[in-house]
Amino acid sequence: MKDDCWNIIWSILAPPKVAAFSWKATHGRLGTRLNLYIQGSTNITSFMCPLCEETPETANHLFCHCNFLAILQNWLLENCWKINDEREIDSLDGLVNWTKENGSGHGMGNVI
């Protein structure tokens, strides 16, 4: 599935830095607090999400499960991209698939 995500990311014609960020997110390579903690960073005193403080900060949590960011995501979808989609996106793969299904025609490329 990860290779399919990579192909989808590049097929939406995002700028290279956005595609690279997306690749890192789907492959668990972002510098999240949990990843930095596992790598032994001495600057990390807690691996919990600093926004909601409910669970460890992972890419999957940030983009799919963080209640704080969900509010921001819904506002952006409704007010910037004029999308009202009630489906819950529960994984990074689901987010990539949603973008593939809904990205074109909503002006999302212009925002990126």
C-alpha positions in Angstrom: 0.0 0.0 0.0 2.9 2.4 0.7 4.1 2.2 -2.9 0.5 3.0 -4.1 0.5 6.0 -1.8 3.8 7.2 -3.2 2.4 7.0 -6.8 -0.7 8.9 -5.7 1.3 11.6 -4.0 3.3 12.3 -7.2 0.3 12.0 -9.4 -1.5 14.9 -7.8 1.2 17.2 -9.1 2.1 18.7 -5.7 5.2 20.8 -5.5 8.3 18.6 -4.7 8.6 19.7 -1.1 5.0 18.9 -0.5 5.4 15.5 -2.1 8.5 14.8 -0.1 6.7 15.8 3.1 3.8 13.5 2.2 6.2 10.6 1.5 7.9 11.2 4.9 4.5 11.3 6.6 3.3 8.0 5.0 6.6 6.2 5.7 6.9 7.3 9.4 9.9 9.5 8.7 8.7 12.9 10.1 10.5 14.4 13.1 7.5 13.8 15.4 8.1 13.8 19.1 7.8 10.0 19.3 10.3 9.5 16.5 12.8 11.9 18.1 12.3 10.3 21.5 13.0 6.8 20.0 16.1 8.1 18.3 17.4 9.3 21.7 17.0 13.1 21.3 17.9 14.7 24.6 15.7 17.7 23.9 12.5 15.7 24.0 11.1 15.6 27.6 7.7 14.1 26.5 6.6 12.2 23.4 3.0 13.2 23.9 1.2 15.4 21.4 1.7 19.0 22.5 -1.6 20.1 21.0 -4.1 17.7 22.6 -1.8 16.0 25.2 -3.9 12.8 24.8 -1.6 10.4 22.9 2.0 10.1 21.6 2.8 12.5 18.7 3.0 10.4 15.5 2.3 11.4 11.9 -0.8 9.2 12.0 -2.1 10.9 15.1 -1.4 14.4 13.9 -3.0 14.0 10.5 -5.9 11.6 11.4 -6.7 11.5 15.1 -5.7 14.7 16.9 -8.9 16.4 18.1 -7.2 19.8 18.1 -6.1 19.5 14.5 -9.4 18.0 13.4 -11.1 21.3 14.2 -8.6 23.1 12.0 -8.8 20.5 9.2 -12.6 20.8 9.1 -12.5 24.6 9.1 -10.0 24.5 6.2 -12.1 22.0 4.2 -15.3 24.0 4.6 -14.0 27.6 4.4 -11.0 27.4 2.1 -11.7 24.5 -0.2 -15.6 24.5 0.1 -15.7 20.8 0.9 -18.2 19.4 3.3 -17.2 15.8 3.8 -18.5 14.0 6.9 -16.4 10.8 6.4 -13.8 10.2 9.0 -10.3 9.7 7.7 -8.6 7.3 10.1 -5.2 6.7 8.6 -2.6 8.4 6.4 -3.4 5.9 3.6 -7.1 7.0 3.9 -6.0 10.7 3.7 -4.0 10.0 0.6 -6.9 8.1 -1.0 -9.4 10.9 0.0 -7.1 13.4 -1.7 -6.9 11.3 -4.8 -10.8 11.1 -4.9 -11.5 14.7 -4.0 -8.3 16.8 -4.7 -8.9 17.8 -8.3 -11.6 20.4 -8.9 -11.6 21.8 -5.4 -8.7 24.2 -5.8 -6.5 22.2 -3.3 -3.5 22.5 -5.7 -3.7 26.2 -5.5 -3.6 26.2 -1.7 -0.5 23.9 -1.6 
